[in-house]
């Protein structure tokens, strides 16, 4: 299960970046949103020089899985 609709069409880094920032907006409070937005930005800086297409797709898949985990974590706490 994807955290937000649209995860299945994320194939490029910029699409992933936008997708993850939209996920952050769904978090329950400003502190969490700020924390995860910062983490997303930092991760993109770290991987900015990645050129291997297979590795990029691996990073995208992992980022979506991680976003799913985070969204479920805070969804369950809100319930």
N, C-alpha and C positions, 0 to 999 in steps of 0.2 A: 504494500500500500504506500503510495507516494504522499508526502506531506501536503502538497497542493496540486491541484490539477495542472497539467502541463509538464510534469517531470519527464514524461515519455518522449517529448519533443526536444529535450535539451541534448544537443550534440556538440555545441561549441562553447568555449570558455566564457564568452560574453553572455551567452544565453544562461549558462550556469550561474554567473555572477548576479544577473538580474533576478533569476529564480530564487536564489538563496536570500537576497535582500527582501523579496516579497514574503518569503517564509518568516523572516525576522519580524516583519510587521504584524504577523499573526500571534506572536508571543504575548503573554498576559500583562507584562508591565514594562515600563520604559527602561529599567535597569537591565533586564534580560535582553531586550531589543538592542540596546547599546552594546552590551557585551558580545552578543553573537554577530552583530554587524562588524564590530572591530575584528573579531576572529575571522570572518569571511574576508575582509580586506587584507589582513595579514597573510592569510593563506594564499591569496592571489598574488601578493608581492613575492612570496617565497617561490611560487611555481611559475612566475612570469617568463622565465627563460626556457621552460620545457618545450622541446621541439618534437619529440617522438609521439606520433599520432596515437599509437597503442597506449602509451603511458598517459597521455591526456585523457583518453576515454576511460582508462582505469581510475584516474583521479575524479573524473566527473561521476562515474558510478558510485564511488566511495562517498563523495560529497553528498549525493542524493540520499544514500543509505543513512549517513550521519544526520542529515536534516530530518529524515523520517524519524529516527530515534529521538532526536531532541523534541520534535513536535509532539510525538506520542508521550514523552516524559512529562511535558507540561500540560498536555491535554488530560492525562490521567490524574495529575495533581489538582486540576481545576474541578474535576468531577467529584 
